[in-house]
Amino acid sequence: MVQEQRRLRLTPKELAIHDIEVARNALGEHLYQAAAEFNPRNIVSRSVSDHRWLWIGGAMLGGLALVRLLLPSRRKIERDNNVSSATKSGLIALILAPMLGMVRRAALNYATNYAKGYFSKYLSRHEGGRPRA
């Protein structure tokens, strides 16, 4: 009630400035809530909690693909021990075998360098957040 009487005594310019300040404060609060709502960490944690089995299945599928990519298959090892199949392989197999090894090594090096860089940036950003024990 007192604020309404005080507000009535303001000039139109002061009233406009006051309304702008109130709107700025409300906008700041809405921006803070939106930033907290759309933070990538919050989005991922919400998604994991809402779709837990989908994330587990995706992780299993990704792990299987990674294992199949990095480790040679058992059939190939057994097949290479047979003399008849080794004589049938041609020039393409002789060229592709070292190429695949180099591609695997390059992919693994890239992944480790990327992970090191990502985690060092992540840890440096969040280093001052908590006191260390």
C-alpha positions in Angstrom: 0.0 0.0 0.0 2.8 2.4 0.9 4.6 1.5 -2.3 1.5 2.3 -4.4 1.2 5.7 -2.8 4.9 6.3 -3.4 4.5 5.1 -6.9 1.7 7.6 -7.6 4.0 10.5 -6.6 6.6 9.5 -9.1 7.0 11.5 -12.4 6.4 9.6 -15.6 10.2 9.4 -16.2 10.9 7.9 -12.8 7.9 5.6 -13.2 9.3 4.3 -16.5 12.8 3.9 -15.0 11.3 1.9 -12.1 9.3 -0.3 -14.4 12.4 -1.0 -16.5 14.3 -2.0 -13.4 11.5 -4.3 -12.3 11.5 -5.9 -15.8 15.3 -6.2 -15.8 15.2 -8.1 -12.5 12.4 -10.4 -13.7 14.3 -11.0 -17.0 17.5 -11.8 -15.1 15.7 -14.3 -13.0 14.1 -15.9 -16.0 17.5 -16.1 -17.8 19.1 -17.7 -14.7 16.3 -20.3 -14.6 16.7 -21.0 -18.4 20.4 -21.3 -18.1 20.0 -23.8 -15.3 17.3 -25.7 -17.2 19.3 -25.9 -20.4 22.7 -26.7 -19.0 24.1 -29.6 -21.0 24.9 -31.5 -17.7 21.3 -31.1 -16.5 20.0 -32.2 -19.9 22.1 -35.3 -20.1 21.4 -36.3 -16.5 17.7 -35.8 -17.0 17.9 -37.9 -20.2 19.8 -40.6 -18.5 17.3 -40.8 -15.6 14.3 -40.7 -18.0 15.6 -43.2 -20.6 17.9 -45.4 -18.6 17.5 -48.5 -20.6 18.1 -46.7 -23.9 21.4 -45.3 -22.6 22.4 -48.8 -21.3 21.6 -50.3 -24.7 23.5 -47.6 -26.5 26.5 -48.0 -24.3 26.5 -51.7 -24.8 26.2 -51.3 -28.6 29.0 -48.7 -28.6 31.2 -50.9 -26.6 30.6 -53.8 -28.9 31.4 -51.7 -31.9 34.6 -50.5 -30.3 35.7 -54.0 -29.4 35.0 -55.2 -32.9 36.9 -52.3 -34.4 40.0 -52.6 -32.2 40.4 -56.3 -31.8 40.8 -58.7 -34.7 38.2 -61.3 -35.1 38.9 -64.9 -34.2 37.8 -66.2 -37.6 40.4 -64.1 -39.3 43.2 -65.5 -37.1 42.0 -69.1 -37.8 41.5 -68.4 -41.5 45.1 -67.0 -41.8 46.5 -70.2 -40.4 45.1 -72.2 -43.3 47.6 -72.4 -46.2 44.8 -72.7 -48.9 43.1 -69.4 -47.9 46.5 -67.6 -47.5 47.3 -68.4 -51.1 44.0 -67.2 -52.4 44.4 -63.7 -50.9 45.6 -61.3 -53.5 47.3 -58.0 -53.8 44.4 -56.1 -52.2 44.6 -58.1 -49.0 48.4 -57.5 -48.9 47.8 -53.7 -49.2 44.7 -53.5 -46.9 46.1 -55.4 -43.9 48.8 -52.8 -43.0 46.4 -50.0 -44.0 43.8 -51.2 -41.5 46.4 -51.5 -38.8 47.5 -47.9 -39.5 43.9 -46.7 -39.5 43.3 -48.4 -36.1 46.4 -47.0 -34.6 45.6 -43.5 -35.9 42.0 -43.7 -34.6 43.2 -44.9 -31.2 45.8 -42.1 -31.1 43.2 -39.5 -32.1 40.8 -40.8 -29.5 43.3 -40.7 -26.7 44.6 -37.2 -27.6 41.0 -35.9 -27.8 40.1 -37.5 -24.5 43.2 -36.1 -22.8 42.4 -32.6 -24.1 38.8 -32.8 -23.2 39.4 -33.9 -19.7 42.2 -31.4 -19.1 39.9 -28.6 -20.2 37.0 -30.0 -18.2 39.1 -30.3 -15.0 40.7 -26.9 -15.4 37.2 -25.3 -15.8 35.8 -27.1 -12.7 39.0 -27.0 -10.6 38.0 -24.1 -8.4 34.4 -25.3 -7.7 35.1 -27.4 -4.6 37.8 -27.3 -1.9 40.1 -30.2 -2.2 40.7 -32.6 0.7 
